[in-house]
Structure formats: C-alpha cells, structure tokens
Amino acid sequence: MYDKKKTLEIDRKHIWHPFTQMKDYEKMDPKVIVRGDGIKLYDSDGNEYYDTVSSWWTNTLGHCNKEISNGIKKQLDTLEHVIFSGFTHPFAAEFIDLLSGFLDKSLSKYFFSDNGSTAVEVALKMAFQYWQNLGKTDKTGFIMLENAYHGDTIGAVSLGGVPMYHKLYKPLMFSTVQVKGPNCSNCPHRKSDYTFDTSQCGCNIECFGDMEKAIRQHGSKTAAIIIEPLLQGAGGMILYRKEYLQMLEKTAKENDILVIYDEVATGFGRTGSMFAYEQCGTTPDIIALSKGITAGFLPFAITAATDKVYDAFYDDYFSHKTFFHGHSYTGNPLGCAAGIENLKILKRDNLPCSNKNTIEHFHGKLREMEEFDFINDIRYLGFIGAIDIVKSRKNKIPFNPEERIGKKIYMDSLENGIILRPLGDTIYFFLPLITTPDDIEQIFKRTLKVLTGLSI
C-alpha cells in the first residue's frame, strides 16, 4: 500500500515541480499517481485517467508494456552502465542497428545523450564546430522560428521563441535570428474555415517569405537553421504545410546552411509516420530524437548526423577537431535495452501505419467539434490533435487571460477521468500509438463533458 498522506507531506515540504507555480497548490493536492496500464493512469484512491498527453509526450506504447519491462529487467543483470569514451557495448550497437533501419540512410552517425534538451545542445555544438573545423569561422549564427521550443538548457532556450518560457533568460542567451513562423491557424491566406490537416488551407506558402529573407540576409554567417518539422509543439500545437520544409531545404542548401530537425516530440510514430520529415520528402543534416525513443520508460536521446558533418571532425588528434562533448550516462545500456524493445515492437507491429483506423477515427471526432461556437480552430496530424477555445467564434470573443480557462479545464478534466493539460487556450491530444477507436470515443465523451460543463 502507498501512504498517500506521507507522499503529499513530503511533496509539499520539499518537491519543486516543473512548469508549475507552486502556490497554485497551496490549498489543493496534486494527484498521487501510483500505477499505469495501457493508456490509463491510476491514483492512490483508485481513480483512472486517460493519459491523453502521453505523460509529457513520451509514452507511445502504453504504460508498463511488458516486453519493454522485461528487456530492462534482463539488462539489469548484465550491465547497468559503462563509460562510453573509449568503450562500447553490444546493446548500443544493437540499438543503433535497429534505429538506422528507420532513419534515412544519409543520417549515418549517431551521438548518444540523455534527453531532448541535450540532444538539441549536441546538434547546436555539432553545427557550430562543423564550420569552425572547415575554417569558415564567420558561420556562427542560428536561424529559428517564433513560437519555437527546443528545450530548457541555455543553448536550447537561446533558440526558443515562446516569450512566456524564454523571455526572462534573455541575458543568458546567445543571439539568434528569429523569423516569423508558419502558422496555418491564423494565416490570412487560408481558404478553409479550419486548419484540419493543412491540406485544405489553399495558400501559396506566402509564410516562407520571411524565412527566405532571413536566409538571404544572414546566410553567410549562419551555421544552421533549426526547426520542428510540421508541428511546433509547446508553442501551441501549431501545424504548417510540408511545402514549407521543402522550400527551406532547397534554400538552405543554396546558401550553404545546415538544417537541424528537432523531432524530439514528433518522432517515433506520433505524426502518423515514423518521423515527421518522411511526409515532406526532405532530409536534415542533423536530427535530434528523444521522448518516444524508449516509449517513455527511461531518459535517452540520440543526435544523428550525416557523413558530411561527421567527416569535418575526423582528423589527427592534434588537429583539435575532436567533438568535446559528452554526458555521464551517454550510451546507457538500460536506455539502450528499452530502446531496443521499443523499436522491435514498432517494426513487428508496423506502427503507426497499422493503426490508421484509430487515426482516422480520431480526426473524425475532432472534425465533429465544428458545431460548437467555443471552438476557434481544429487541427490534427497523426495521433496529435488540437482545438483552440474561445468564448465565441461567431462573435470573435477570446477569453481574458485572467480567467485562466486552461487551468479550469485541466482541473475539471481530472474530475472526469481524463488528463487535458492545455497550452494557454489550446487543448491538445498527444495520444499513444496503441489507442483504439473505443478509447477515442471515451476520450471525446469525457472531453465534451468537461467543456460543456464549464458553460463556455
């Protein structure tokens, strides 16, 4: 048995939670989660919750998947960790052998780290040092998008474009070129009433003009452009069309700029393909991966690069071109074991493609929400969906930020057995790949109960 009272006493006295104003919990307790099974979580009182945010976008195959659990247990009795500088192990090799079967063959060199932020830090340092090693020392800058979110370490924050998260730390950040980003939700050129999957937007990708201008103006001093392909997650679940990435790749190559894809959130099946870039016919020079890489079991990350990038570091020791970067838990065998079992399941079960019936049902349920005046936009990509909440779409009346409608929705969702954790006034779903149509029915039944119950 778990001692709920003791857990809460220790939590209140000592634990500082992420992205949380702790005073909000001065007169209320957080839910004490003690068990997970499939796409549900259970608290110490036996209540169930549909984990529609996949425990911060990490869980892809459901909680406590037995195959992954057994793989980790087996690894525990073999090798828990070893320094990865000057050593290797078969578990890292097996993991990379499996992963390379999913990624584009041009992404052939793999660097291990611990989480999404560090995977991005690795990518930034690789891109920066790449040009230094080639003797093009003026190419030190980075171009990024507004509303971008790439993690919480200082390098990643420097590339962040969400003022709420990043503005305070500006004195610590290095300078970047921020470009107005593509956003089909508020595009003045959109022909359709709602974004949906962006295919009906009917625009001519006018939004790329700002990026093209920045590249022409700053390209000679730019090391790389970093972008979340097709979906800006923490910035508001912003979708944009694949043609933007196609134009970006072409223009970056013409101007001798590396392209970094941050697929920390979009990788491993979440967008309806194994990786989002597959839907675009483009390939980055460097890609950052984490979250779903171990199906949410253990912190683990990979930064993959092309031979072109790797070769700029490959030289005699006294050339001083070594990539001086590493983490204590680089190549951790337990993380490798979790990743191995995860990739085996994805390959064997042909996920996410084999669960297209759920994806289609999910998108259909989202489209049904057109009838409500409190829905301002609807958009979806694979197992990801988002709806923007307003007081009245017809009368163009948004919510006053002081109402904190997102918090109200979150608190009420927990009372209805579902986790809705809005980004501002945007409610989103980040569903596991094993979600079923029956699950979708329950999720939307509970979601509508929350929204209509708030009389919005």
Residue pairs with C-beta under 8 A, 6 or more apart in sequence:
2 32
2 34
2 44
4 32
4 44
4 45
7 32
7 44
8 29
8 30
8 32
11 30
12 25
12 29
16 22
17 30
24 407
31 43
31 47
31 49
31 414
32 43
32 44
33 41
33 42
33 43
33 44
34 42
34 43
34 44
35 41
35 42
35 64
36 42
36 51
36 63
36 64
37 62
37 63
37 64
38 62
38 63
38 432
38 434
39 50
39 51
39 52
39 59
39 62
39 63
39 431
39 432
39 434
39 435
39 439
40 48
40 49
40 50
40 51
40 63
41 48
41 49
41 51
41 55
41 63
41 419
42 48
42 49
43 49
47 417
48 417
49 414
49 417
49 418
49 419
50 417
50 418
50 419
50 439
50 442
50 443
50 446
51 59
51 63
51 419
51 432
52 418
52 419
52 420
52 429
52 430
52 431
52 443
53 419
53 420
53 421
53 428
53 429
53 430
54 60
54 296
54 430
54 431
54 432
55 63
55 296
56 291
57 233
57 265
57 270
57 291
57 292
57 430
58 291
58 292
58 294
58 295
58 296
59 292
59 295
59 296
59 432
60 268
60 269
60 270
60 292
60 295
60 296
60 342
60 432
60 433
61 68
61 295
61 296
61 342
61 345
61 351
61 432
61 433
61 434
62 432
62 434
63 296
65 295
65 297
65 341
65 345
67 341
67 344
67 345
68 294
68 295
68 297
68 338
68 341
68 342
68 345
69 297
70 341
71 337
71 338
71 340
71 341
72 297
72 298
72 334
72 337
72 338
72 341
74 337
75 91
75 333
75 334
75 336
75 337
76 334
78 333
79 89
79 91
79 333
80 333
80 334
81 329
81 332
81 333
81 334
82 89
82 333
84 92
84 112
84 326
84 330
84 331
85 326
85 330
88 331
89 331
89 333
89 336
91 333
91 336
91 337
91 340
92 112
92 331
92 333
92 336
94 336
94 340
95 336
95 339
95 340
95 343
96 110
98 339
98 340
98 343
98 344
98 347
99 110
99 302
99 339
99 343
100 107
100 108
100 110
101 347
102 274
102 275
102 343
102 346
102 347
103 275
103 287
103 304
104 277
104 283
106 283
106 306
106 307
107 283
107 284
107 287
107 304
107 305
107 306
108 304
108 305
108 306
108 307
108 310
109 304
109 305
109 306
109 307
109 309
109 310
110 302
110 303
110 304
111 122
111 126
111 302
111 303
111 304
111 305
111 323
111 325
112 300
112 301
112 302
112 327
112 330
112 331
112 332
113 119
113 121
113 122
113 301
113 302
113 303
113 327
113 330
114 299
114 300
114 301
114 327
114 329
114 330
115 151
115 290
115 299
115 300
115 301
116 150
116 151
116 262
116 264
116 265
116 288
116 290
116 291
116 301
117 150
117 151
117 152
117 153
117 156
118 151
118 153
118 301
118 327
119 264
119 288
119 289
119 290
119 301
119 302
119 303
120 150
120 151
120 153
120 155
120 156
120 159
120 226
120 260
120 262
120 264
120 288
120 303
121 151
121 153
121 155
121 156
121 325
122 288
122 303
122 325
123 224
123 226
123 260
123 262
123 286
123 287
123 288
123 303
124 142
124 155
124 156
124 159
124 224
124 226
124 260
125 155
125 323
125 325
126 286
126 303
126 305
126 309
126 323
127 142
127 223
127 224
127 258
127 260
127 285
127 286
127 309
128 140
128 223
128 224
129 312
129 313
129 321
129 323
130 223
130 258
130 309
130 312
130 313
131 137
131 139
131 140
131 223
133 312
133 313
133 315
133 321
134 312
138 220
138 221
139 220
139 221
139 222
139 223
140 221
140 223
141 175
141 176
141 177
141 218
141 221
141 222
141 223
142 158
142 159
142 176
142 177
142 222
142 223
142 224
142 225
142 226
143 176
143 177
143 178
143 179
143 211
143 214
143 215
143 218
143 222
143 224
143 225
143 226
143 257
144 150
144 159
144 160
144 161
144 176
144 177
144 178
144 179
144 225
144 226
144 227
145 161
145 178
145 179
145 180
145 181
145 182
145 211
145 227
145 228
145 232
146 161
146 178
146 179
146 180
146 181
146 235
147 161
147 162
147 181
147 183
147 232
147 235
147 236
147 238
148 159
148 160
148 161
148 162
148 181
148 226
148 227
148 228
148 232
148 235
149 160
149 161
149 162
149 165
149 228
149 232
149 233
149 234
149 235
150 156
150 159
150 160
150 226
150 228
150 262
150 264
150 288
151 157
151 160
151 264
152 165
154 169
154 172
154 173
155 174
157 165
157 166
157 169
157 172
157 173
158 173
158 174
158 175
158 176
159 176
159 226
160 166
161 178
161 181
161 235
162 234
162 235
165 234
166 173
177 214
177 218
177 222
179 210
179 211
179 214
180 207
180 210
181 207
181 232
181 235
181 238
181 240
182 205
182 207
182 208
182 238
182 240
182 241
182 244
183 207
183 238
183 240
184 190
184 195
184 198
184 201
184 203
184 238
184 239
184 240
184 241
184 379
185 195
185 236
185 238
185 239
185 377
185 379
185 388
187 201
187 203
187 206
187 207
189 201
189 202
189 203
189 204
189 206
190 201
190 202
190 203
191 200
191 201
191 202
191 203
192 200
192 201
192 202
193 370
194 370
194 377
194 378
194 379
195 201
195 239
195 377
195 378
195 379
196 363
196 367
196 378
196 379
196 380
197 239
197 363
197 379
197 380
197 381
198 239
198 240
198 241
198 379
199 241
201 241
203 241
205 241
205 243
205 244
205 247
207 240
207 244
208 244
208 247
208 248
211 225
211 244
211 247
211 248
211 251
212 247
212 251
215 222
215 225
215 251
215 252
215 255
215 257
216 255
219 255
219 256
219 257
220 255
222 255
222 257
223 257
223 258
224 257
224 258
224 259
224 260
224 285
224 286
225 248
225 252
225 257
225 258
225 259
225 260
226 260
226 261
226 262
227 245
227 248
227 259
227 260
227 261
227 262
228 261
228 262
228 263
228 265
228 266
229 245
229 261
229 262
229 263
229 266
229 275
229 276
229 277
229 280
229 282
230 239
230 240
230 242
230 245
230 266
230 271
230 276
230 279
230 280
230 381
231 237
231 238
231 239
231 265
231 266
231 271
231 276
231 381
231 384
232 238
232 240
233 265
233 266
234 423
235 423
236 386
236 423
236 424
236 426
237 379
237 384
237 386
237 423
237 426
237 428
239 379
239 380
239 381
239 386
242 279
242 280
242 281
245 277
245 280
245 282
246 280
246 281
246 282
248 259
248 282
249 259
249 282
249 283
252 258
252 259
258 285
258 286
258 309
259 284
259 285
259 286
260 284
260 285
260 286
260 287
260 288
261 276
261 277
261 284
261 286
261 287
261 288
262 287
262 288
263 275
263 276
263 277
263 287
263 288
263 289
264 288
264 289
264 290
264 291
264 301
265 291
265 430
266 275
266 276
267 274
267 275
267 276
267 289
267 290
267 291
267 292
267 293
268 274
268 275
268 289
268 291
268 292
268 293
268 295
268 342
268 346
269 292
269 346
269 351
269 352
269 382
269 383
269 433
270 292
270 352
270 382
270 383
270 384
270 430
270 433
271 279
271 381
271 382
271 383
271 384
272 279
272 352
272 356
272 359
272 381
272 382
272 383
273 279
273 352
273 353
273 382
274 346
274 352
275 287
276 381
277 283
277 284
277 287
285 305
285 306
285 308
285 309
286 303
286 304
286 305
286 306
286 309
287 303
287 304
287 305
288 301
288 302
288 303
289 301
289 302
289 303
289 304
290 299
290 300
290 301
290 302
292 342
293 300
293 301
293 302
293 339
293 342
294 300
294 335
294 338
294 339
294 342
295 338
295 342
295 345
297 338
297 342
298 332
298 334
298 335
298 338
299 329
299 335
300 332
300 335
300 336
300 338
300 339
312 321
313 321
313 322
313 323
314 321
315 321
329 335
345 351
346 433
351 433
351 434
352 359
352 382
352 383
352 433
355 433
355 434
355 435
357 437
358 383
358 431
358 435
358 436
358 437
358 439
358 440
359 382
359 383
361 437
361 440
362 380
362 383
362 385
362 429
362 431
362 435
362 440
363 380
363 385
365 440
365 441
365 444
366 378
366 380
366 385
366 387
367 378
368 444
369 375
369 378
369 387
370 378
372 451
373 392
373 393
373 394
374 389
374 390
374 391
374 392
374 393
374 451
374 456
375 387
375 388
375 389
375 390
375 393
376 387
376 388
376 389
376 390
376 393
376 398
377 386
377 387
377 388
378 385
378 386
378 387
379 385
379 386
379 387
380 386
383 429
383 430
383 431
383 432
383 433
383 435
384 428
384 429
384 430
384 431
385 428
385 429
385 431
386 426
386 427
386 428
386 429
387 426
387 427
387 428
388 425
388 426
388 427
389 399
389 405
389 409
389 422
389 425
389 426
389 427
389 451
389 456
390 396
390 397
390 398
390 399
390 425
391 397
391 398
391 399
391 456
398 425
399 405
399 425
399 456
405 422
405 425
405 454
405 456
406 422
406 423
406 424
406 425
408 454
409 420
409 422
409 427
409 450
409 451
409 454
410 420
410 421
410 422
412 450
412 453
412 454
413 419
413 420
413 446
413 447
413 450
416 446
416 449
416 450
416 453
417 446
418 443
418 446
418 447
418 450
420 427
420 447
420 450
422 428
427 447
427 451
429 443
431 443
